[in-house]
Amino acid sequence: MRWSCPNTLPSAPTARCTSPHHEDEAVKNYTRLRTPVDALKKAKQNLLSFLLRSGRVFSEGRSYWTHTHYAWLKRQQFTDPVDQETFNEYLQEVYDQQDKVDRYNQRIEQLSQLEAYREKVARLRCFRGIETHTALSLVSEIGISPGSPTPSSSLPIWVWYLVRTQADSGRNGEASQKRGTPD
């Protein structure tokens, strides 16, 4: 569910934040688990560096980590068995890290749908570039008070500043979408 930010703006925003509850602490700790994104980036970099050192450059498409790129990676064969083993290990590390990130993202998506977070996460996601992980992290880190009945009392003042800024700039509040996810 997406919110249209300009339509949810109160005329004079106020904010109320509280210290995080135990559930918020648990969710905050879980969202911090998603650091394997850095490990995934490193695994991809290591694989591409190995391929470059081996004189192999992807030229079948314009972007790495697309379906075309993964298909190209699967076709790579090395004559030296140790090089093949090295390549297989690098590629497996990319798959393992991607699986871990996907698993964390799926659980974060589930957590964001809990009643205590659903509406607040949806409101934050109306900002361009804020996806579920970021929104849930903000909600759990800041300790937005649960059960606040109105938008004016449920989000911190800096969020309303961002909403106002987007509304004044004429943006429609839709989040940007990334294209081309790997297998």
Secondary structure, 3 states (H helix, E strand, C coil): CCCCHHHHCCCCCCCCECCCCHHHHHHHHHHHCCCHHHHHHHHHHHHHHHHHHCCCCCCCCCCCCCHHHHHHHHCCCCCCHHHHHHHHHHHHHHHHHHHHHHHHHHHHHHHHCCHHHHHHHHHHHCCCCCCHHHHHHHHHHHCECCCCCCHHHHCCHHHHHHHHHHHHHCCCCCCCCCCCCCC
